[in-house]
Amino acid sequence: MRIVSPQRNYRRAKLEKSTEPYCYNSRGNLVFERYGFSKTSAHGSGNVVYWRCTGYRKHKCKATLKTQNKDLYVINARHSHEPNARGSVFPAALPIWQESNSEQEVRKPSKIKRE
């Protein structure tokens, strides 16, 4: 006799867009609410990037994020540790490095004549 279980439709919960600002640190990791996140996977179609908390191994932290284009979605917001207290960050809306034409010119030091 075979027991047949009813089929269940498992559906992921719809992720809501976060309105909180996020930025990047000097290593290119995402910083959100003073917690650092490193890139775990990227999918070319739709510009989807998944991020995992940098405390994943040290603190067994399960916090994860998803970015699609410039939109941020929080998948799991629970952290098992305190946020980072130090480090430099860059705004997400701006590229990490941008030069104007005038700044690209490099001034060469004048040569010193020895007598």
C-alpha positions in Angstrom: 0.0 0.0 0.0 1.4 3.4 -1.0 0.7 6.5 1.0 0.3 9.6 -1.1 0.8 12.9 0.6 -1.1 15.9 -0.7 0.9 18.2 -2.9 1.8 21.5 -1.4 2.7 24.6 -3.3 5.7 26.1 -1.6 6.0 29.7 -2.4 8.7 32.1 -1.2 7.6 35.1 0.7 7.6 38.3 -1.4 10.6 40.4 -0.5 9.9 44.0 0.2 12.3 46.7 -1.0 14.3 48.4 1.8 14.2 52.2 2.0 17.2 52.4 4.2 20.3 53.7 2.5 23.3 51.4 1.9 26.9 52.0 0.8 30.1 50.2 0.0 33.4 49.9 1.9 36.9 50.2 0.5 37.0 46.5 -0.3 33.8 46.7 -2.3 31.6 44.9 0.3 28.1 46.2 0.9 27.5 48.0 4.2 23.9 48.1 5.5 23.0 49.4 9.0 26.7 49.2 10.0 26.9 45.5 9.1 29.3 44.4 6.3 28.1 42.0 3.6 30.2 40.1 1.1 29.1 39.0 -2.3 28.1 35.3 -2.5 26.7 35.0 -6.0 25.8 37.2 -8.9 23.3 36.4 -11.8 23.8 38.4 -15.0 20.1 38.3 -15.9 18.4 41.0 -14.0 21.5 42.2 -12.3 20.8 40.2 -9.2 23.5 39.9 -6.5 23.2 38.0 -3.2 25.1 39.2 -0.2 26.0 37.3 3.1 27.0 38.9 6.4 30.8 39.0 6.8 30.3 37.5 10.2 29.1 34.3 8.6 32.0 32.1 9.6 33.2 33.8 12.7 29.8 34.4 14.4 27.7 31.9 12.4 25.6 34.8 11.3 22.8 34.0 8.8 21.9 37.6 7.7 21.5 37.8 3.9 20.6 40.5 1.4 19.7 40.7 -2.3 20.3 43.6 -4.6 18.7 43.9 -8.0 20.0 46.9 -9.9 20.0 49.6 -7.2 17.1 48.1 -5.2 17.9 46.3 -1.9 15.9 43.4 -0.5 16.4 42.0 3.0 16.1 38.2 3.0 17.2 37.6 6.6 17.8 40.5 9.0 18.9 38.6 12.1 22.5 39.0 13.1 24.2 37.0 15.8 26.8 39.7 16.6 27.2 43.4 17.1 27.6 45.8 14.1 31.0 47.0 12.9 32.3 50.0 14.8 35.0 51.2 12.4 35.8 51.4 8.7 35.3 53.8 5.8 32.3 53.7 3.5 31.4 55.2 0.2 27.9 56.2 -1.0 26.1 53.5 -3.2 24.8 56.1 -5.6 28.3 57.2 -6.6 31.1 55.2 -8.2 33.9 54.4 -5.9 36.4 56.4 -8.0 35.6 59.2 -10.4 37.9 61.6 -12.0 37.2 64.7 -14.1 39.4 65.5 -17.1 41.3 68.2 -15.2 42.2 65.7 -12.4 43.5 63.1 -14.9 46.4 65.3 -15.8 49.5 64.4 -13.8 51.9 67.1 -12.9 55.5 66.0 -13.3 57.9 67.5 -10.7 60.3 70.0 -12.2 63.8 68.7 -12.6 66.4 70.1 -10.3 69.6 71.2 -12.0 72.7 70.4 -10.1 75.7 72.5 -10.4 
